Amino acid sequence: MSDVGKSRPCQRCGVLIPLERIEVLPDTRLCAGCSKAVGGEFELSMTPENLAKNGSLKKNYGSFEFKKTRKPLPPKRR
C-alpha cells in the first residue's frame, strides 16, 4: 500500500509533512525544516565498478554503484 497522497507526521517534530513533499519523496520521514536541520535524511555513497581483467593494473571503470542509506534521526532539541 502506497503512502503517496496521504499526509503523515514528521518523525522528528510531529508536524504534518506537506503532500507536495510526499509526492516528490514518497519514502521521506521528515518535514523540510527537520531535513534541513539534520543535513538531509539520507547518506549517499558511490563505488566505481572496475571492469578490468583480474591481475591487470589498468583501471577500467565502466559504471558506478550508488548506495542510499538512512541516517539515524537525532532527537529535536527544545
Summary of the structure (lengths in Angstrom):
residues: 78
radius of gyration: 18.6
end to end distance: 34.6
largest distance: 56.6
contacts: 151
relative contact order: 0.20
helix: 17%
strand: 27%
